[in-house]
Amino acid sequence: MNTRYKISLIILSLTLLTACARKVNYQFGYSAEESRRYTLVKAQFDNTGTPGGSLGCCIGDGGSGASMFPDRYPKTGYFEWFDTKEGHYYRAALTYPKNLQAIAERLPDEYFVSNKPSSAFLILITSFTNDKQVISFMANAAFGDDHIRREIVEVARAQGERFIPEFAVANCTYGERSEALHRFCNNVPEEIAAYRAKLKAEGKANPQ
């Protein structure tokens, strides 16, 4: 096989791969049933994390977003969040449908604000409910309202479980506590005692 023929095959293969790869372009959005009650601690899609922090309102809305445009749709999602009212941490894992990209591509290219069309943008919304469920939606706009018509499809749902992260227990042993942290610390006295004992056994300073 001559060199020119080899180069032609390589170029043809790269062209076919490029043609077969469909462009993926969407954002992440987060919200909660009570936006001021919850804090997003961790959000991970497959092996890619997105920024945590405050959550927007309400269920099915992408009020708080991550300005990221990944190159593919996720297979799994993992989330940790803090309920500041109860003082508890929760976590949950989601499994997305294999046809998530097909679901997204079937959404209309327009949504309507006061019956006027606007260009749609795909957004994967993750919402946290007061009964500690995590629900993910695929939508063609971040918000829905009486005057906003968009298409939104639920794609995954899971029940959260309570857990106690070590970093939060460690925070209970240092400095002043916020009101929300104080609630958490009151819920885990045994874990705090065990953490202090661990520090002492390791020869580290034992915080007050």
Backbone as a printed PyTorch tensor [residue, N CA C, xyz], in Angstrom:
tensor([[[  0.8550,  -1.1990,   0.0000],
         [  0.0000,   0.0000,   0.0000],
         [  0.8890,   1.2460,   0.0000]],

        [[  0.7020,   2.1240,  -0.9940],
         [  1.5780,   3.2920,  -1.0590],
         [  1.1670,   4.3440,  -0.0310]],

        [[  2.0870,   5.2920,   0.1980],
         [  1.8910,   6.3060,   1.2400],
         [  0.6870,   7.1880,   0.9560]],

        [[  0.5130,   7.5570,  -0.3190],
         [ -0.6040,   8.4240,  -0.6730],
         [ -1.9440,   7.7540,  -0.3600]],

        [[ -2.0360,   6.4370,  -0.6050],
         [ -3.2750,   5.6990,  -0.3520],
         [ -3.5600,   5.6270,   1.1470]],

        [[ -2.4670,   5.4300,   1.9450],
         [ -2.6220,   5.3820,   3.3960],
         [ -3.1600,   6.7090,   3.9270]],

        [[ -2.5840,   7.8120,   3.4360],
         [ -3.0240,   9.1410,   3.8770],
         [ -4.4810,   9.3740,   3.5160]],

        [[ -4.8880,   8.9290,   2.3240],
         [ -6.2810,   9.0890,   1.8870],
         [ -7.2340,   8.3390,   2.7990]],

        [[ -6.8400,   7.1230,   3.2310],
         [ -7.6910,   6.3310,   4.1240],
         [ -7.8200,   7.0040,   5.4900]],

        [[ -6.7100,   7.5440,   5.9760],
         [ -6.7460,   8.2200,   7.2750],
         [ -7.6720,   9.4250,   7.2220]],

        [[ -7.5540,  10.2310,   6.1830],
         [ -8.4150,  11.4120,   6.0330],
         [ -9.8730,  11.0180,   5.9260]],

        [[-10.1590,   9.9410,   5.1620],
         [-11.5210,   9.4680,   5.0110],
         [-12.0830,   9.0010,   6.3490]],

        [[-11.2750,   8.2780,   7.1370],
         [-11.7290,   7.7870,   8.4440],
         [-12.0520,   8.9420,   9.3770]],

        [[-11.1700,   9.9630,   9.4090],
         [-11.4150,  11.1180,  10.2670],
         [-12.6590,  11.8740,   9.8380]],

        [[-12.8890,  11.9570,   8.5450],
         [-14.0800,  12.6400,   8.0290],
         [-15.3430,  11.9190,   8.4420]],

        [[-15.3200,  10.5770,   8.3510],
         [-16.4950,   9.7870,   8.7340],
         [-16.7790,   9.9120,  10.2210]],

        [[-15.7200,   9.8920,  11.0500],
         [-15.9060,  10.0310,  12.4910],
         [-16.5000,  11.3840,  12.8290]],

        [[-16.0280,  12.4220,  12.1750],
         [-16.5480,  13.7710,  12.4170],
         [-17.9950,  13.8780,  11.9900]],

        [[-18.3410,  13.2550,  10.8840],
         [-19.7080,  13.3170,  10.3840],
         [-20.6660,  12.5730,  11.2850]],

        [[-20.1750,  11.4710,  11.8850],
         [-21.0520,  10.6510,  12.7300],
         [-21.2560,  11.2650,  14.1110]],

        [[-20.3160,  12.1180,  14.5490],
         [-20.4260,  12.7180,  15.8740],
         [-21.4270,  13.8640,  15.8370]],

        [[-22.5180,  13.7270,  16.6020],
         [-23.5200,  14.7710,  16.6520],
         [-23.1470,  15.8100,  17.7020]],

        [[-23.3130,  17.0440,  17.3390],
         [-22.9540,  18.1270,  18.2530],
         [-23.8640,  18.1240,  19.4710]],

        [[-23.2650,  18.2550,  20.6330],
         [-23.9950,  18.3070,  21.8900],
         [-23.8190,  19.6950,  22.4760]],

        [[-24.9220,  20.3290,  22.8320],
         [-24.8440,  21.7040,  23.3310],
         [-25.9870,  21.9330,  24.3170]],

        [[-25.6850,  21.8860,  25.5980],
         [-26.7130,  22.1090,  26.6120],
         [-26.0660,  22.6280,  27.8840]],

        [[-26.9050,  23.0980,  28.7970],
         [-26.4400,  23.6300,  30.0730],
         [-26.9970,  22.7940,  31.2200]],

        [[-26.4530,  23.0300,  32.4070],
         [-26.9710,  22.4420,  33.6390],
         [-27.7250,  23.5070,  34.4180]],

        [[-28.8300,  23.1210,  35.0390],
         [-29.5840,  24.0320,  35.8900],
         [-30.0100,  23.3280,  37.1630]],

        [[-30.1190,  24.0870,  38.2520],
         [-30.4690,  23.5040,  39.5490],
         [-31.5430,  24.3430,  40.2330]],

        [[-32.4110,  23.6710,  40.9800],
         [-33.4700,  24.3760,  41.7010],
         [-33.9560,  23.5100,  42.8540]],

        [[-34.7490,  24.1130,  43.7280],
         [-35.2960,  23.3920,  44.8670],
         [-36.7000,  23.8830,  45.1640]],

        [[-37.4460,  23.0410,  45.8590],
         [-38.8130,  23.4060,  46.2350],
         [-38.8070,  24.6380,  47.1290]],

        [[-37.7920,  24.7340,  48.0000],
         [-37.5610,  25.9370,  48.7990],
         [-36.1080,  26.3330,  48.5820]],

        [[-35.8890,  27.3050,  47.7330],
         [-34.5290,  27.6010,  47.2840],
         [-33.6020,  28.0320,  48.4180]],

        [[-34.1050,  28.7730,  49.4050],
         [-33.2430,  29.2670,  50.4740],
         [-32.9720,  28.2050,  51.5370]],

        [[-33.6840,  27.1140,  51.4630],
         [-33.5430,  26.0660,  52.4790],
         [-32.3710,  25.1260,  52.1900]],

        [[-32.0420,  24.9470,  50.9260],
         [-31.0660,  23.9330,  50.5420],
         [-29.8200,  24.5460,  49.9080]],

        [[-28.7040,  23.8710,  50.1320],
         [-27.4440,  24.2350,  49.4990],
         [-26.9090,  23.0200,  48.7570]],

        [[-26.5620,  23.2160,  47.5080],
         [-25.9810,  22.1370,  46.7190],
         [-24.5020,  22.0060,  47.0750]],

        [[-24.1280,  20.8480,  47.5920],
         [-22.7510,  20.6090,  48.0230],
         [-21.9170,  20.0150,  46.8970]],

        [[-22.5050,  19.0450,  46.1910],
         [-21.7580,  18.3710,  45.1240],
         [-22.7170,  17.9460,  44.0240]],

        [[-22.3070,  18.1520,  42.7870],
         [-23.0640,  17.6790,  41.6280],
         [-22.0680,  17.0960,  40.6360]],

        [[-22.2380,  15.8310,  40.3290],
         [-21.2920,  15.1660,  39.4390],
         [-22.0460,  14.3590,  38.3910]],

        [[-21.6900,  14.5810,  37.1390],
         [-22.2780,  13.8390,  36.0240],
         [-21.1920,  12.9580,  35.4240]],

        [[-21.3800,  11.6330,  35.5420],
         [-20.3270,  10.6880,  35.1980],
         [-19.0790,  11.0840,  35.9910]],

        [[-18.0190,  11.4990,  35.3310],
         [-16.8010,  11.8800,  36.0440],
         [-16.5600,  13.3870,  36.0450]],

        [[-17.5780,  14.1500,  35.6820],
         [-17.4290,  15.6000,  35.5800],
         [-18.2440,  16.3040,  36.6510]],

        [[-17.5930,  17.1220,  37.4490],
         [-18.2880,  17.8750,  38.4790],
         [-18.6780,  19.2510,  37.9880]],

        [[-19.7490,  19.7940,  38.5370],
         [-20.1590,  21.1630,  38.2370],
         [-20.1700,  21.9490,  39.5450]],

        [[-20.0920,  23.2720,  39.4900],
         [-20.0560,  24.0710,  40.7210],
         [-21.3130,  23.8930,  41.5710]],

        [[-21.1340,  23.8450,  42.8910],
         [-22.2580,  23.7940,  43.8070],
         [-22.6370,  25.1920,  44.2550]],

        [[-23.4240,  25.2670,  45.3300],
         [-23.8010,  26.5660,  45.8700],
         [-25.2880,  26.7110,  46.0370]],

        [[-25.7790,  27.9200,  45.8710],
         [-27.1980,  28.1980,  46.0910],
         [-28.0500,  27.5860,  44.9900]],

        [[-29.3240,  27.3880,  45.3000],
         [-30.2650,  26.7900,  44.3550],
         [-31.3560,  27.7870,  44.0030]],

        [[-31.8270,  27.7150,  42.7800],
         [-32.9250,  28.5700,  42.3560],
         [-34.2630,  27.9620,  42.7170]],

        [[-35.3150,  28.6930,  42.4820],
         [-36.6720,  28.2310,  42.6870],
         [-37.2950,  28.0740,  41.2940]],

        [[-37.9940,  27.0910,  41.0100],
         [-38.6810,  26.1120,  41.8420],
         [-38.5170,  24.7500,  41.1510]],

        [[-39.3390,  23.7440,  41.5140],
         [-39.2010,  22.4380,  40.8870],
         [-39.3920,  22.5460,  39.3770]],

        [[-38.4270,  22.0120,  38.6320],
         [-38.5120,  22.0350,  37.1760],
         [-37.9490,  23.2860,  36.5380]],

        [[-37.4270,  24.2100,  37.3580],
         [-36.8120,  25.4200,  36.8200],
         [-35.3010,  25.3660,  37.0040]],

        [[-34.5820,  25.9270,  36.0560],
         [-33.1310,  25.9690,  36.1480],
         [-32.6510,  27.3000,  36.6470]],

        [[-33.1540,  27.7220,  37.7970],
         [-32.8850,  29.0600,  38.3000],
         [-31.4320,  29.3170,  38.6180]],

        [[-30.7240,  28.2870,  39.0820],
         [-29.2960,  28.4200,  39.3520],
         [-28.5810,  27.5020,  38.3860]],

        [[-27.7210,  28.0650,  37.5540],
         [-27.1330,  27.2670,  36.4950],
         [-25.6320,  27.2270,  36.5170]],

        [[-25.0840,  26.2490,  35.8140],
         [-23.6470,  26.1470,  35.5910],
         [-23.4010,  26.3900,  34.1160]],

        [[-22.5950,  27.3900,  33.8210],
         [-22.3720,  27.7670,  32.4280],
         [-21.3460,  26.8380,  31.7930]],

        [[-21.7630,  25.5940,  31.6360],
         [-20.9010,  24.5860,  31.0400],
         [-21.6110,  23.9690,  29.8390]],

        [[-20.8450,  23.6440,  28.8350],
         [-21.3980,  22.9950,  27.6580],
         [-20.6120,  21.7070,  27.4250]],

        [[-21.0630,  20.6080,  27.9990],
         [-20.3220,  19.3460,  27.8840],
         [-20.3840,  18.7860,  26.4660]],

        [[-19.5440,  17.7970,  26.2070],
         [-19.4690,  17.2400,  24.8560],
         [-20.3150,  15.9780,  24.6830]],

        [[-21.0400,  15.5880,  25.7240],
         [-21.9090,  14.4180,  25.6070],
         [-22.9580,  14.4600,  26.7160]],

        [[-23.9480,  13.6060,  26.6010],
         [-24.9790,  13.5230,  27.6320],
         [-24.5720,  12.5040,  28.6890]],

        [[-24.8960,  12.7580,  29.9480],
         [-24.4240,  11.8650,  31.0120],
         [-25.2100,  10.5680,  31.0850]],

        [[-24.5470,   9.5680,  31.6480],
         [-25.1970,   8.2920,  31.9460],
         [-25.6870,   8.2620,  33.3920]],

        [[-24.9450,   8.9450,  34.2630],
         [-25.2770,   8.9430,  35.6880],
         [-25.1120,  10.3440,  36.2740]],

        [[-25.7670,  10.5570,  37.4000],
         [-25.6080,  11.7970,  38.1520],
         [-25.5110,  11.4780,  39.6320]],

        [[-24.6930,  12.2150,  40.3560],
         [-24.5530,  12.0270,  41.8010],
         [-24.6080,  13.3960,  42.4700]],

        [[-25.4030,  13.5030,  43.5450],
         [-25.6490,  14.8010,  44.1690],
         [-25.5900,  14.6960,  45.6910]],

        [[-25.0240,  15.7290,  46.2960],
         [-25.0550,  15.8930,  47.7490],
         [-25.5880,  17.2820,  48.0450]],

        [[-26.4880,  17.3780,  49.0310],
         [-27.0450,  18.6850,  49.3750],
         [-27.3180,  18.7660,  50.8660]],

        [[-27.4410,  20.0030,  51.3460],
         [-27.6090,  20.2690,  52.7770],
         [-28.9350,  20.9540,  53.0160]],

        [[-29.7000,  20.3910,  53.9370],
         [-30.9710,  20.9820,  54.3530],
         [-30.6870,  21.8700,  55.5660]],

        [[-30.6490,  23.1790,  55.3470],
         [-30.2790,  24.0910,  56.4270],
         [-31.3460,  24.1690,  57.5140]],

        [[-32.5820,  23.8420,  57.1770],
         [-33.6690,  23.8970,  58.1610],
         [-33.5770,  22.7220,  59.1280]],

        [[-33.2900,  21.5270,  58.6030],
         [-33.1990,  20.3310,  59.4380],
         [-31.7970,  20.1380,  60.0090]],

        [[-30.7940,  20.6630,  59.2890],
         [-29.4180,  20.4300,  59.7030],
         [-28.9250,  19.0500,  59.3120]],

        [[-29.3520,  18.5430,  58.1730],
         [-28.9350,  17.2190,  57.7020],
         [-28.4060,  17.2980,  56.2690]],

        [[-27.4600,  16.4180,  55.9620],
         [-26.9490,  16.2590,  54.6110],
         [-27.6290,  15.0600,  53.9530]],

        [[-27.8310,  15.1710,  52.6380],
         [-28.4520,  14.0940,  51.8680],
         [-27.6510,  13.8520,  50.5910]],

        [[-27.8230,  12.6420,  50.0480],
         [-27.1710,  12.2980,  48.7940],
         [-28.0670,  11.3610,  47.9930]],

        [[-27.8610,  11.3690,  46.6940],
         [-28.6500,  10.5030,  45.8140],
         [-27.9190,  10.3400,  44.4880]],

        [[-28.1700,   9.2040,  43.8470],
         [-27.5870,   8.9300,  42.5350],
         [-28.7080,   8.7150,  41.5280]],

        [[-28.5160,   9.2290,  40.3260],
         [-29.4860,   9.0840,  39.2450],
         [-28.8670,   8.2870,  38.0980]],

        [[-29.7190,   7.5250,  37.4270],
         [-29.3220,   6.8540,  36.1890],
         [-30.1840,   7.4130,  35.0720]],

        [[-29.5530,   8.0090,  34.0830],
         [-30.2900,   8.6360,  32.9890],
         [-30.6050,   7.6190,  31.8950]],

        [[-31.7050,   7.8250,  31.1720],
         [-32.0540,   6.8860,  30.0950],
         [-31.0020,   6.9020,  28.9870]],

        [[-30.8480,   5.7690,  28.3390],
         [-29.8490,   5.6530,  27.2720],
         [-30.1730,   6.5720,  26.0950]],

        [[-31.4380,   6.8990,  25.9440],
         [-31.8410,   7.7550,  24.8120],
         [-31.9830,   9.2190,  25.2200]],

        [[-31.2080,   9.6610,  26.2350],
         [-31.3300,  11.0340,  26.7140],
         [-31.0540,  12.0410,  25.6000]],

        [[-30.0740,  11.7670,  24.7660],
         [-29.7850,  12.7030,  23.6820],
         [-30.9290,  12.7650,  22.6890]],

        [[-31.5470,  11.6190,  22.4060],
         [-32.6960,  11.5990,  21.4830],
         [-33.8620,  12.3820,  22.0700]],

        [[-34.0770,  12.2570,  23.3990],
         [-35.1290,  13.0330,  24.0630],
         [-34.8690,  14.5220,  23.8850]],

        [[-33.6160,  14.9230,  24.1010],
         [-33.2590,  16.3330,  23.9750],
         [-33.4490,  16.8360,  22.5490]],

        [[-33.0680,  16.0340,  21.5870],
         [-33.1360,  16.4790,  20.1910],
         [-34.5660,  16.5490,  19.6680]],

        [[-35.4800,  15.8790,  20.3580],
         [-36.8830,  15.9470,  19.9350],
         [-37.5940,  17.1890,  20.4730]],

        [[-36.9770,  17.8990,  21.3970],
         [-37.5950,  19.1050,  21.9420],
         [-37.6270,  20.2040,  20.8750]],

        [[-38.6810,  21.0220,  20.8740],
         [-38.8120,  22.0780,  19.8610],
         [-37.6590,  23.0790,  19.8970]],

        [[-37.3920,  23.7000,  18.7640],
         [-36.3300,  24.6940,  18.6450],
         [-36.7500,  26.0690,  19.1660]],

        [[-38.0280,  26.1910,  19.5390],
         [-38.5250,  27.4600,  20.0470],
         [-39.3550,  27.2430,  21.3030]],

        [[-39.3420,  28.2420,  22.1800],
         [-40.3050,  28.3170,  23.2680],
         [-40.9590,  29.6980,  23.1710]],

        [[-42.0360,  29.9060,  23.9210],
         [-42.8300,  31.1160,  23.7110],
         [-42.9820,  31.9130,  24.9980]],

        [[-42.7200,  33.2000,  24.8970],
         [-42.9110,  34.1370,  25.9960],
         [-43.9950,  35.1130,  25.5740]],

        [[-45.1240,  35.0830,  26.2960],
         [-46.2920,  35.8950,  25.9170],
         [-46.6470,  35.6850,  24.4470]],

        [[-46.6420,  34.4180,  24.0510],
         [-46.9920,  33.9730,  22.6890],
         [-46.0090,  34.4240,  21.6130]],

        [[-44.8710,  34.9740,  22.0180],
         [-43.8570,  35.3600,  21.0480],
         [-42.7240,  34.3280,  21.0740]],

        [[-42.3250,  33.8190,  19.9190],
         [-41.3020,  32.7710,  19.8790],
         [-39.9180,  33.2840,  20.2430]],

        [[-39.1810,  32.4470,  20.9240],
         [-37.7840,  32.7160,  21.2530],
         [-36.9770,  31.4640,  20.9490]],

        [[-35.7140,  31.6410,  20.6620],
         [-34.8570,  30.5010,  20.3650],
         [-34.6460,  29.6640,  21.6160]],

        [[-34.8750,  28.3790,  21.4860],
         [-34.7420,  27.4780,  22.6250],
         [-33.2720,  27.1820,  22.9090]],

        [[-32.9910,  26.7870,  24.1400],
         [-31.6710,  26.2530,  24.4800],
         [-31.8920,  25.0820,  25.4220]],

        [[-31.1880,  24.0070,  25.1810],
         [-31.3780,  22.7940,  25.9620],
         [-30.7440,  22.9320,  27.3370]],

        [[-31.4560,  22.4590,  28.3430],
         [-30.9570,  22.5390,  29.7110],
         [-31.3670,  21.2920,  30.4830]],

        [[-30.4060,  20.6910,  31.1580],
         [-30.6600,  19.5430,  32.0280],
         [-30.8410,  20.0780,  33.4400]],

        [[-32.0790,  20.0440,  33.9250],
         [-32.4390,  20.6440,  35.2120],
         [-32.4960,  19.5700,  36.2900]],

        [[-31.8800,  19.8440,  37.4180],
         [-31.9470,  18.9500,  38.5720],
         [-32.6070,  19.7000,  39.7120]],

        [[-33.6990,  19.1270,  40.2480],
         [-34.4780,  19.7820,  41.3030],
         [-34.5070,  18.9240,  42.5610]],

        [[-34.5410,  19.5960,  43.7090],
         [-34.5310,  18.9300,  45.0110],
         [-35.8360,  19.2600,  45.7390]],

        [[-36.5530,  18.2250,  46.1600],
         [-37.8640,  18.4040,  46.7650],
         [-37.7800,  18.3460,  48.2900]],

        [[-38.8370,  18.7930,  48.9430],
         [-38.8680,  18.7720,  50.4000],
         [-38.9800,  17.3640,  50.9710]],

        [[-39.4160,  16.4050,  50.1590],
         [-39.4260,  15.0160,  50.6350],
         [-38.1500,  14.2880,  50.2380]],

        [[-37.0990,  15.0800,  49.9360],
         [-35.7370,  14.5890,  49.7190],
         [-35.6020,  13.7360,  48.4610]],

        [[-36.3610,  14.0660,  47.4450],
         [-36.1770,  13.4470,  46.1460],
         [-35.3430,  14.3560,  45.2510]],

        [[-34.6370,  13.7290,  44.3230],
         [-33.9280,  14.4440,  43.2710],
         [-34.6010,  14.0830,  41.9520]],

        [[-34.9910,  15.0950,  41.1940],
         [-35.6730,  14.8720,  39.9210],
         [-34.9230,  15.6330,  38.8370]],

        [[-34.6550,  14.9530,  37.7240],
         [-33.9910,  15.6140,  36.6010],
         [-34.9570,  15.7440,  35.4280]],

        [[-34.8740,  16.8830,  34.7710],
         [-35.7070,  17.1780,  33.6110],
         [-34.8160,  17.6170,  32.4530]],

        [[-35.2810,  17.3380,  31.2450],
         [-34.6790,  17.9230,  30.0510],
         [-35.6790,  18.9220,  29.5080]],

        [[-35.2550,  20.1500,  29.2500],
         [-36.1750,  21.2000,  28.8110],
         [-35.5290,  22.0470,  27.7200]],

        [[-36.3820,  22.7720,  26.9980],
         [-35.8550,  23.6600,  25.9570],
         [-35.8220,  25.1260,  26.4030]],

        [[-36.0110,  25.3580,  27.7000],
         [-35.8580,  26.6800,  28.3060],
         [-35.7470,  26.4830,  29.8150]],

        [[-35.0980,  27.4140,  30.4930],
         [-34.8340,  27.2470,  31.9180],
         [-36.0670,  27.4160,  32.7780]],

        [[-37.0030,  28.2670,  32.3490],
         [-38.1430,  28.6070,  33.1970],
         [-39.4700,  28.3450,  32.4950]],

        [[-40.4670,  28.0210,  33.2930],
         [-41.8280,  27.9300,  32.8160],
         [-42.7120,  28.7970,  33.6970]],

        [[-43.7650,  29.3700,  33.1110],
         [-44.6480,  30.2540,  33.8700],
         [-45.9630,  30.3630,  33.1120]],

        [[-46.8900,  31.1370,  33.6670],
         [-48.1780,  31.3130,  32.9890],
         [-48.0040,  31.9140,  31.6030]],

        [[-46.9930,  32.7810,  31.4490],
         [-46.7990,  33.4380,  30.1620],
         [-45.6340,  32.8420,  29.3610]],

        [[-45.0610,  31.7370,  29.8890],
         [-43.9550,  31.0750,  29.1980],
         [-44.3600,  29.6360,  28.8640]],

        [[-44.3190,  29.3100,  27.6000],
         [-44.6250,  27.9550,  27.1560],
         [-43.3420,  27.2930,  26.6620]],

        [[-42.9900,  26.2240,  27.3140],
         [-41.7980,  25.4760,  26.9410],
         [-42.1230,  23.9870,  26.9840]],

        [[-41.2030,  23.1720,  26.5090],
         [-41.3450,  21.7210,  26.5960],
         [-40.3720,  21.2070,  27.6510]],

        [[-40.8620,  20.3570,  28.5560],
         [-40.0290,  19.8160,  29.6230],
         [-40.4090,  18.3550,  29.8360]],

        [[-39.4020,  17.4960,  29.9950],
         [-39.6080,  16.0540,  30.1280],
         [-38.8270,  15.5550,  31.3440]],

        [[-39.5110,  14.8490,  32.2420],
         [-38.7950,  14.2280,  33.3550],
         [-37.9880,  13.0430,  32.8250]],

        [[-36.7100,  12.9730,  33.2110],
         [-35.8390,  11.9240,  32.6780],
         [-35.2640,  11.0110,  33.7590]],

        [[-35.3000,  11.4220,  35.0150],
         [-34.7730,  10.5660,  36.0820],
         [-35.2660,  11.0660,  37.4310]],

        [[-35.3240,  10.1270,  38.3960],
         [-35.7930,  10.4730,  39.7430],
         [-35.1910,   9.4790,  40.7320]],

        [[-34.8320,   9.9650,  41.9290],
         [-34.2980,   9.0880,  42.9700],
         [-34.6060,   9.6680,  44.3390]],

        [[-34.6870,   8.7870,  45.3290],
         [-34.9140,   9.2020,  46.7060],
         [-33.5760,   9.4290,  47.3890]],

        [[-33.4170,  10.5710,  48.0430],
         [-32.1780,  10.8610,  48.7410],
         [-32.0830,  10.1190,  50.0600]],

        [[-30.8500,   9.9110,  50.5180],
         [-30.6050,   9.2780,  51.8170],
         [-29.7520,  10.2020,  52.6670]],

        [[-30.0040,  10.1820,  53.9680],
         [-29.2460,  11.0210,  54.8860],
         [-27.8620,  10.4200,  55.1080]],

        [[-26.8480,  11.2640,  55.1920],
         [-25.5000,  10.8000,  55.5150],
         [-24.7600,  11.8940,  56.2700]],

        [[-23.6280,  11.5240,  56.8530],
         [-22.8620,  12.4620,  57.6720],
         [-21.4550,  12.5770,  57.0770]],

        [[-21.1790,  13.6500,  56.3600],
         [-19.8370,  13.8180,  55.7780],
         [-18.8220,  14.2310,  56.8410]],

        [[-17.6130,  13.7100,  56.7270],
         [-16.5940,  13.9920,  57.7250],
         [-16.2030,  15.4720,  57.7400]],

        [[-16.1940,  16.1060,  56.5640],
         [-15.7980,  17.5210,  56.5300],
         [-16.7640,  18.3750,  57.3480]],

        [[-18.0470,  17.9880,  57.3640],
         [-19.0290,  18.7480,  58.1280],
         [-18.8360,  18.5390,  59.6230]],

        [[-18.5040,  17.3030,  60.0090],
         [-18.2160,  17.0230,  61.4160],
         [-16.9900,  17.8210,  61.8570]],

        [[-15.9880,  17.8730,  60.9770],
         [-14.7790,  18.6370,  61.2950],
         [-15.1120,  20.1120,  61.5130]],

        [[-16.0200,  20.6440,  60.7180],
         [-16.4140,  22.0480,  60.8610],
         [-17.0390,  22.3260,  62.2240]],

        [[-17.6340,  21.3020,  62.8210],
         [-18.2590,  21.4770,  64.1330],
         [-17.2300,  21.6990,  65.2340]],

        [[-15.9890,  21.3530,  64.9690],
         [-14.9670,  21.4180,  66.0130],
         [-14.0900,  22.6600,  65.9220]],

        [[-14.3730,  23.5090,  64.9570],
         [-13.5420,  24.6990,  64.7750],
         [-14.3930,  25.9710,  64.7690]],

        [[-13.9410,  26.9720,  65.5070],
         [-14.4700,  28.3230,  65.3870],
         [-15.9570,  28.4610,  65.6530]],

        [[-16.4820,  29.5840,  65.1670],
         [-17.8830,  29.8940,  65.3560],
         [-18.7420,  29.1340,  64.3450]],

        [[-19.9720,  28.9010,  64.7250],
         [-20.8860,  28.1520,  63.8760],
         [-22.0140,  29.0480,  63.3890]],

        [[-22.3630,  28.8590,  62.1210],
         [-23.5600,  29.5280,  61.6010],
         [-24.7800,  28.8280,  62.2020]],

        [[-25.9240,  29.4320,  62.0310],
         [-27.1530,  28.8420,  62.5690],
         [-27.4140,  27.4710,  61.9570]],

        [[-27.2030,  27.3530,  60.6400],
         [-27.4300,  26.0730,  59.9640],
         [-26.4270,  25.0330,  60.4260]],

        [[-25.1560,  25.4130,  60.5570],
         [-24.1410,  24.4690,  61.0240],
         [-24.4150,  24.0600,  62.4600]],

        [[-24.9040,  24.9880,  63.2690],
         [-25.2400,  24.6700,  64.6550],
         [-26.3080,  23.5750,  64.7060]],

        [[-27.2890,  23.6470,  63.8250],
         [-28.3270,  22.6040,  63.7750],
         [-27.7040,  21.2500,  63.4350]],

        [[-26.8160,  21.2580,  62.4330],
         [-26.1640,  20.0010,  62.0590],
         [-25.3490,  19.4430,  63.2180]],

        [[-24.5570,  20.2850,  63.8660],
         [-23.6980,  19.8280,  64.9530],
         [-24.5110,  19.2430,  66.1110]],

        [[-25.6590,  19.8260,  66.3740],
         [-26.5240,  19.2850,  67.4280],
         [-27.0540,  17.9020,  67.0760]],

        [[-27.0770,  17.5760,  65.7860],
         [-27.5820,  16.2730,  65.3430],
         [-26.5380,  15.1620,  65.4080]],

        [[-25.2640,  15.5340,  65.5590],
         [-24.2050,  14.5150,  65.4520],
         [-23.2210,  14.5670,  66.6230]],

        [[-23.6840,  14.5610,  67.8750],
         [-22.7460,  14.6540,  69.0100],
         [-21.7840,  13.4650,  69.0850]],

        [[-22.2570,  12.2600,  68.7560],
         [-21.3850,  11.0820,  68.8060],
         [-20.2850,  11.1610,  67.7500]],

        [[-20.6410,  11.6320,  66.5730],
         [-19.6540,  11.7440,  65.4930],
         [-18.5950,  12.7940,  65.8250]],

        [[-19.0220,  13.8850,  66.4870],
         [-18.0680,  14.9190,  66.8810],
         [-17.0890,  14.3630,  67.9160]],

        [[-17.6020,  13.6190,  68.8880],
         [-16.7510,  13.0190,  69.9130],
         [-15.7640,  12.0370,  69.2800]],

        [[-16.2320,  11.2550,  68.3310],
         [-15.3490,  10.2950,  67.6620],
         [-14.2750,  11.0050,  66.8480]],

        [[-14.6330,  12.1150,  66.2190],
         [-13.6630,  12.8620,  65.4230],
         [-12.5900,  13.4630,  66.3180]],

        [[-12.9930,  14.0020,  67.4670],
         [-12.0260,  14.5700,  68.4050],
         [-11.1010,  13.4800,  68.9540]],

        [[-11.6680,  12.2980,  69.2090],
         [-10.8500,  11.1890,  69.6910],
         [ -9.8440,  10.7620,  68.6200]],

        [[-10.2640,  10.8040,  67.3780],
         [ -9.3790,  10.4590,  66.2620],
         [ -8.2180,  11.4380,  66.1760]],

        [[ -8.5180,  12.7330,  66.3020],
         [ -7.4580,  13.7400,  66.2770],
         [ -6.4690,  13.5390,  67.4170]],

        [[ -6.9980,  13.2300,  68.5770],
         [ -6.1420,  13.0320,  69.7570],
         [ -5.2440,  11.8220,  69.5620]],

        [[ -5.8050,  10.7400,  68.9910],
         [ -5.0300,   9.5280,  68.7640],
         [ -3.9210,   9.7600,  67.7400]],

        [[ -4.1800,  10.6660,  66.8120],
         [ -3.1920,  10.9850,  65.7730],
         [ -2.1780,  12.0120,  66.2350]],

        [[ -2.3340,  12.4720,  67.4840],
         [ -1.4000,  13.4510,  68.0200],
         [ -1.5870,  14.8420,  67.5100]],

        [[ -2.7670,  15.1350,  66.9870],
         [ -3.0480,  16.4570,  66.4640],
         [ -3.7470,  17.2980,  67.5250]],

        [[ -3.7100,  18.5950,  67.3130],
         [ -4.3450,  19.4830,  68.2810],
         [ -5.8160,  19.1430,  68.3800]],

        [[ -6.3020,  19.0640,  69.5840],
         [ -7.7190,  18.7300,  69.7940],
         [ -8.5150,  20.0100,  69.8970]],

        [[ -9.3040,  20.3700,  68.8780],
         [-10.0480,  21.6250,  68.9020],
         [-11.1170,  21.6300,  69.9780]],

        [[-11.4980,  22.8090,  70.3700],
         [-12.5030,  22.9360,  71.4130],
         [-13.8790,  22.6980,  70.8420]]])
